[in-house]
């Protein structure tokens, strides 16, 4: 079973339909959330879908307006083997909120470490170095997946040294720079994502099944067959799932 390891299922017009079609297409979905309140609602709404796991998030873009929910987030953590979307955002519209973002991110990583480690799906746009430095200071926080990583070569090298994972998708692979970055990632650390409904193709929001479109591109970058690329990705997914089962 192929997986979409980063999808905002709750933000589609009809989340239940998205989950239902993914199940029909035999796609497993990690439904990331942006606030702890969204986690509770999404868990309840999608509880009948065995192919969907909901990640407990507090998005950095919302840290300055929803940061007070961190205590609620911490209270839910024991029930959540997957955590995300979390991280830091250094883009111009959020740069002024970096201190609150960092405070929240550090507190999340501390909670995950104290809980024995979680699977983390991490936002690092414009802040890759600071994300990696914060992770390095939080050993034992879990298995870190860098979602749609856009860092420099030196930042990617630093991520490799830390043993990070990477979720990549069709939208990222359509750009030359994105494809080059993915080609440089360790094959044993790459999984797939859509980042739907934010990521789009021809004005249509990507859906979980669209991760399959990334397989052929990745195969070309790796110089192997599509079957071999899919097998590698599925093997990588299974390692993440095994880690989550221990959480």
C-alpha positions as CSV (number, residue, x, y, z in Angstrom):
1,X,0.0,0.0,0.0
2,X,1.4,3.4,-1.0
3,X,1.0,6.3,1.4
4,X,0.4,10.0,1.3
5,X,2.5,11.1,4.4
6,X,1.4,14.7,4.5
7,X,-2.1,15.7,3.5
8,X,-4.5,18.3,5.1
9,X,-7.6,16.1,4.7
10,X,-9.7,18.2,7.1
11,X,-9.2,21.3,4.8
12,X,-10.9,19.8,1.7
13,X,-14.6,20.7,1.2
14,X,-15.5,17.1,1.9
15,X,-12.9,15.3,4.0
16,X,-15.0,12.1,4.3
17,X,-15.1,11.8,0.5
18,X,-11.3,12.3,0.3
19,X,-10.7,9.6,2.8
20,X,-13.3,7.3,1.1
21,X,-11.6,7.6,-2.4
22,X,-8.2,7.1,-0.9
23,X,-9.4,3.8,0.7
24,X,-10.9,2.7,-2.7
25,X,-7.5,3.5,-4.3
26,X,-5.7,1.6,-1.5
27,X,-3.8,4.6,-0.3
28,X,-2.9,5.2,3.3
29,X,-3.0,8.8,4.5
30,X,-1.4,10.7,7.2
31,X,-3.9,13.5,7.8
32,X,-1.9,16.4,9.3
33,X,-3.7,19.1,11.3
34,X,-2.9,22.7,12.1
35,X,-4.3,23.0,15.6
36,X,-5.0,20.5,18.5
37,X,-8.7,21.4,18.2
38,X,-8.6,20.3,14.5
39,X,-7.0,17.0,15.6
40,X,-9.9,16.1,17.9
41,X,-12.5,17.0,15.3
42,X,-10.7,15.2,12.4
43,X,-10.1,12.1,14.5
44,X,-13.8,11.9,15.3
45,X,-14.9,12.6,11.7
46,X,-12.6,10.0,10.1
47,X,-12.7,7.4,12.8
48,X,-14.2,4.8,10.5
49,X,-11.3,4.9,8.0
50,X,-8.6,2.4,8.8
51,X,-6.4,3.8,6.0
52,X,-6.2,7.3,7.7
53,X,-4.1,8.3,10.7
54,X,-4.5,11.8,12.1
55,X,-1.4,13.7,13.2
56,X,-1.5,16.2,16.1
57,X,-0.4,19.6,14.9
58,X,0.2,23.2,15.8
59,X,1.3,24.9,12.6
60,X,4.0,27.6,12.8
61,X,2.0,30.0,10.7
62,X,-0.6,29.9,13.5
63,X,1.8,30.0,16.4
64,X,1.2,33.7,17.1
65,X,-2.6,33.4,17.2
66,X,-3.1,29.8,18.5
67,X,0.0,29.4,20.7
68,X,-2.2,29.4,23.8
69,X,-3.4,26.0,22.7
70,X,0.0,24.4,23.4
71,X,-1.2,23.1,26.8
72,X,-4.2,21.5,25.2
73,X,-1.8,20.0,22.6
74,X,0.3,18.5,25.3
75,X,-2.7,17.0,27.0
76,X,-3.5,15.1,23.7
77,X,0.0,13.9,23.0
78,X,-0.2,10.6,24.7
79,X,-2.9,9.6,22.3
80,X,-1.0,10.6,19.2
81,X,1.8,8.5,17.7
82,X,2.1,11.0,14.8
83,X,2.7,14.8,15.3
84,X,2.3,17.4,12.6
85,X,2.2,19.8,11.1
86,X,4.8,21.5,13.3
87,X,8.0,23.5,12.7
88,X,9.1,27.0,11.8
89,X,8.3,29.4,9.0
90,X,10.8,32.1,8.0
91,X,8.9,33.6,5.1
92,X,8.4,37.4,5.1
93,X,4.8,37.4,6.4
94,X,5.7,35.3,9.5
95,X,9.3,36.4,10.2
96,X,8.1,38.8,13.0
97,X,6.7,35.8,14.8
98,X,9.8,33.6,14.9
99,X,10.3,33.8,18.7
100,X,6.8,32.5,19.5
101,X,7.2,29.9,16.7
102,X,10.5,28.7,18.2
103,X,9.1,28.6,21.7
104,X,6.2,26.4,20.6
105,X,8.4,24.2,18.4
106,X,10.9,23.6,21.3
107,X,8.0,22.8,23.7
108,X,6.6,20.3,21.2
109,X,9.9,18.6,20.7
110,X,10.4,18.4,24.5
111,X,7.0,16.9,24.9
112,X,7.7,14.3,22.2
113,X,11.1,13.4,23.8
114,X,9.5,13.0,27.2
115,X,6.8,10.7,25.5
116,X,9.6,8.5,24.2
117,X,9.6,9.8,20.6
118,X,7.0,10.4,17.9
119,X,6.8,10.5,14.2
120,X,7.1,14.2,13.3
121,X,6.2,15.9,10.0
122,X,7.9,19.2,10.0
123,X,7.5,22.5,8.1
124,X,10.8,24.3,7.5
125,X,10.1,26.9,4.7
126,X,12.7,29.6,5.0
127,X,13.9,28.3,8.3
128,X,15.7,25.0,7.6
129,X,18.9,25.8,9.5
130,X,17.0,26.8,12.6
131,X,14.7,23.8,12.4
132,X,17.7,21.5,12.1
133,X,19.5,23.2,15.0
134,X,16.5,22.8,17.2
135,X,16.2,19.2,16.3
136,X,19.8,18.6,17.0
137,X,19.3,20.0,20.5
138,X,16.3,17.6,21.1
139,X,17.7,14.1,20.7
140,X,15.2,11.4,21.3
141,X,12.2,13.5,20.1
142,X,11.4,11.0,17.4
143,X,11.6,10.3,13.7
144,X,11.7,13.6,11.9
145,X,10.2,13.9,8.4
146,X,11.0,17.2,6.6
147,X,7.9,18.0,4.6
148,X,8.5,19.6,1.2
149,X,12.1,20.4,2.1
150,X,13.4,23.4,0.2
151,X,16.7,24.0,2.0
152,X,20.1,24.6,0.4
153,X,22.7,21.9,-0.3
154,X,24.5,22.6,2.9
155,X,21.2,22.4,4.8
156,X,20.4,19.1,3.1
157,X,23.8,17.8,4.1
158,X,23.1,18.8,7.7
159,X,19.7,17.1,7.6
160,X,21.4,13.9,6.3
161,X,23.8,14.0,9.2
162,X,20.9,14.2,11.6
163,X,19.3,11.2,9.9
164,X,16.2,13.1,8.8
165,X,13.5,11.8,6.5
166,X,11.8,13.6,3.6
167,X,8.3,13.6,2.3
168,X,8.2,14.7,-1.4
169,X,5.4,15.0,-3.9
170,X,4.2,15.7,-7.4
171,X,4.2,19.5,-6.9
172,X,7.7,19.6,-5.6
173,X,9.0,17.4,-8.3
174,X,7.7,19.6,-11.1
175,X,10.4,22.2,-10.6
176,X,14.0,21.6,-11.7
177,X,15.3,22.7,-8.3
178,X,12.8,20.5,-6.5
179,X,13.7,17.5,-8.5
180,X,17.4,18.1,-8.0
181,X,16.9,18.3,-4.3
182,X,15.0,15.1,-4.2
183,X,17.7,13.3,-6.3
184,X,20.2,14.2,-3.6
185,X,18.2,12.8,-0.7
186,X,19.0,9.4,0.7
187,X,16.7,6.8,-1.0
188,X,16.2,5.0,2.3
189,X,14.7,8.2,3.8
190,X,12.2,9.3,1.1
191,X,8.4,8.9,1.3
192,X,5.6,10.5,-0.6
193,X,3.2,13.4,0.1
194,X,0.7,15.6,-1.7
195,X,0.3,18.5,0.8
196,X,-3.3,18.7,-0.6
197,X,-5.4,20.7,-0.9
198,X,-2.7,23.4,-0.9
199,X,-0.6,21.8,-3.6
200,X,-2.3,21.9,-7.0
201,X,-1.9,20.6,-10.5
202,X,-3.7,22.4,-13.4
203,X,-5.8,24.3,-10.8
204,X,-7.0,21.1,-9.2
205,X,-6.1,20.4,-5.6
206,X,-4.0,17.3,-5.3
207,X,-5.6,14.3,-3.6
208,X,-3.9,11.4,-1.8
209,X,-3.9,9.0,-4.8
210,X,-1.9,11.6,-6.7
211,X,1.2,10.5,-4.9
212,X,1.4,7.6,-7.4
213,X,2.3,10.2,-10.0
214,X,5.6,10.9,-8.1
215,X,6.8,7.4,-8.4
216,X,7.8,7.5,-12.1
217,X,9.6,10.8,-11.6
218,X,11.5,9.5,-8.6
219,X,12.4,6.4,-10.5
220,X,13.9,8.5,-13.3
221,X,15.9,10.5,-10.7
222,X,17.2,7.4,-9.1
223,X,17.9,5.6,-12.4
224,X,15.8,2.6,-11.5
225,X,12.4,1.1,-12.7
226,X,9.1,2.4,-11.3
227,X,8.5,-0.9,-9.6
228,X,11.8,-0.7,-7.9
229,X,11.2,2.9,-6.8
230,X,7.7,2.0,-5.4
231,X,9.2,-0.9,-3.6
232,X,11.8,1.3,-2.0
233,X,9.2,3.9,-0.9
234,X,7.0,1.3,0.5
235,X,9.9,-0.2,2.5
236,X,10.6,3.3,3.9
237,X,7.0,3.8,4.9
238,X,6.9,0.5,6.7
239,X,9.9,1.6,8.8
240,X,8.0,4.7,9.8
241,X,4.9,2.7,10.7
242,X,7.0,0.4,12.8
243,X,8.4,3.3,14.7
244,X,4.9,4.8,15.2
245,X,3.7,1.5,16.7
246,X,6.2,1.9,19.5
247,X,4.9,5.4,20.3
